[in-house]
Amino acid sequence: MINYNNKRFKPISSSENSETTSDTIFVYKQKGNILTATYQGDHIIEGHLIGVVDNQGNIDMRYHQINSSGELMTGICISKPKIDTNGKIKLYERWEWTSGDKSNGTSVLQEI
């Protein structure tokens, strides 16, 4: 299992319907297989996620955030890790809003 504790990530690509940008920073914490994170930046004033990490490092998570319009947004996400040649983690994500227009998308986060 990958240990994400104290790792920081930022998006390097994301679908147009995402509220994250390269200015959004995620700070991960992990205890056992339970993952939490806080995030903020650009369009997101404050965000939190909670998830479960499996033996391959995949993350099944739920998230909620307040955007710059003051809206509470929620969603679900599955992240699959790949380790770069430099040893840094990239997370390939498929997500879906459970609020708003309930659209879905993809993102790639890079460990910083």
N, C-alpha and C positions, 0 to 999 in steps of 0.2 A: 504494500500500500504506500502511495506517495503521502508524505507528510507536508501539508500546506501551511503549518503553523508559522506565523510571522512573515509570510511571503506577501509581496505586493505585486499587483498586476494592473495593467492598463490596456484598453482596447487598441488593437492595431487595424481592425476592420470591423464593420458592423452594418447591418441592414439599415436602410433609410428610416424605417419606423422605430428604430432604437432611440433611446434618450441619452445613451452614453456617447462620449467622444474620446479622443486621445487625451483630453484633460481630466477624464474620470479616473480616479485612483481607488482601487479595491485593496483593503487590508484584511488578509485572511487569518483566522485563528482556528486551531484544530485540537480537539481532545478525543483520543480514540478515533472512532470513525465519524464523529460529529464535527461538522464544519460550520463556522459562522464568519461573517464578514461585515464590515462597514464600508461604505463607499460614498463619494461625493465628487463634484466637479462639473463645471459648465452648466448643463441643463438640470443637474440633480443637486438639490440642496442637501438632502440626507437620504441614505439608503441602507438597508440591512438585508442580509440573506442568511438562511439556515439550510443546511443540507446534510446528506449522508454520503460518505466516501466508501466505495467498494474496494476490493482487493487489487483491482487494476488502476485505482486512482480516479475512476469516473465519479462524478458528483451529480447527485439527484437533489436539486435545490428548489426552494421557493424564495421569492424576493418581494420586497415592498419598498417604495421610495416616494418622496415628495419632490415634484419637479419645480422648475422656476415659475410655473404658472400657479403654484400652490395646490396642484392636484395630487391626490394619493393614488399611486399606480401600483398594481400587483401583477405577479407573473410566476411562471414555472420555467425551469431550465435544466437541461442535461448537458454537462461539460465532460469532454473526453480529452485527457492530457496527452501530449507528445513532448518528449525531451529533445531540445535542439542539440546540435553538436557542441554548443558552448555550455551545455548542462542546464540551461534555463528551460522552464516549463512554458509551453503554449497550451492554452485551453481552447478547444474547438467546441463552440456552444450552439445548441439549437434551443430556442426559447419561444414562449408564447405569452402574450398578455392575457391575464384573467380579468382585466378591467379595460376601460376605454373601448377601442375598436376590436379587441380580442384577436388581433393579427399575430402572426408569428414571424420569426426571422432567425438569422445566424449572426454570430460574432466570433472573433478570435481575440483572446487576451494574451498578452505577453508578460512574463515575469520581469519585474524591473529591480 
